[in-house]
Amino acid sequence: PAANATFHLAEAVWDEMGVESLKED
């Protein structure tokens, strides 16, 4: 789905920005 692709795109951007806090599990 487009939403899934968008999520992965955002994840790549977060990684580039170093926003690990949003991905804390």
Backbone bond lengths (Angstrom), bond angles and torsions (degrees), N, CA, C in turn:
res aa  C-N    CA-C-N  psi(-1)  N-CA   C-N-CA  omega(-1)  CA-C   N-CA-C  phi
1 P - - - 1.476 - - 1.532 111.30 -
2 A 1.294 116.46 158.55 1.465 120.49 -179.93 1.531 110.33 -62.18
3 A 1.326 116.41 -36.15 1.464 120.61 -179.07 1.524 110.33 -61.60
4 N 1.332 116.07 -39.31 1.462 120.08 -179.58 1.521 110.26 -65.80
5 A 1.328 116.56 -42.59 1.458 120.77 179.37 1.528 110.08 -63.94
6 T 1.332 115.34 -39.52 1.461 120.31 179.67 1.520 110.45 -64.02
7 F 1.335 115.99 -40.40 1.464 120.03 179.45 1.523 110.56 -61.54
8 H 1.331 116.54 -45.20 1.457 120.05 -179.44 1.524 110.56 -65.60
9 L 1.327 116.69 -35.53 1.459 120.32 178.19 1.525 109.39 -64.82
10 A 1.329 116.19 -45.04 1.460 120.91 179.26 1.525 109.90 -62.76
11 E 1.330 116.97 -39.68 1.459 120.70 179.91 1.521 110.35 -61.57
12 A 1.333 116.22 -40.01 1.460 120.58 179.25 1.526 110.01 -65.01
13 V 1.332 115.98 -39.80 1.466 120.69 179.51 1.527 109.87 -65.93
14 W 1.355 115.94 -43.76 1.466 119.43 179.92 1.522 109.88 -59.18
15 D 1.341 116.50 -42.87 1.456 120.82 -179.24 1.523 109.83 -62.39
16 E 1.329 116.42 -40.13 1.463 121.06 179.89 1.523 110.31 -65.61
17 M 1.331 115.74 -35.55 1.461 121.21 -179.70 1.522 111.38 -82.13
18 G 1.324 115.84 -15.83 1.460 118.94 -179.48 1.514 111.29 79.87
19 V 1.337 117.03 25.61 1.462 120.80 -178.67 1.528 108.61 -87.50
20 E 1.326 115.08 70.60 1.457 119.54 -179.36 1.525 111.31 -73.93
21 S 1.319 117.34 -23.75 1.465 120.88 -177.38 1.526 112.00 -60.88
22 L 1.338 117.00 -27.73 1.463 119.42 -179.21 1.522 111.60 -78.32
23 K 1.330 115.85 -14.62 1.457 119.36 -176.70 1.525 111.87 -109.05
24 E 1.336 116.95 8.47 1.462 119.96 179.62 1.519 110.39 -58.46
25 D 1.315 115.43 132.05 1.456 120.05 -177.82 1.517 109.11 -113.81
